[in-house]
């Protein structure tokens, strides 16, 4: 996929619509990581499942934001930036837990975070590719 042309800067409301969900997810992750002695997740979910889901959502929301909420803008560069940002946020989140009573950083948790984000970004890449192919077929008709 080629780089799309850049248009005018988005309005404040469009910026919030694009970036708000990713920022909200980052906030939710930070708040959850700030809970001391967190022993149980909702629905008796194992810890690694919670990490995977949380960062799957973050990866999807970051790739959406970085692509300007347009399938056509999802390039390999955008996907790489979304993964790097998700993985970096996961690393900082694990570091944050070192300062929360009853919590500790974990390499396994960070790896689960990074894999969850990669899964979402990979899924978005597949969808964007299918959308682009369908649009090309529609234009050819």
Buried (B, 14 or more C-beta within 10 A) or exposed (E): BEEEEEEEEBEEEEEEEBBEBBEEBBEEBEEEBBEEEBEEBEEEEEBBEBBBBBBBBBBBBBBBBBBBBEBBBBBEEBBEBBBEBBBEBBBBBBEBBEEBEEBEBBEEBBBBBBBBBBBBBBBBBEEBEEBBEEEEEEEEE
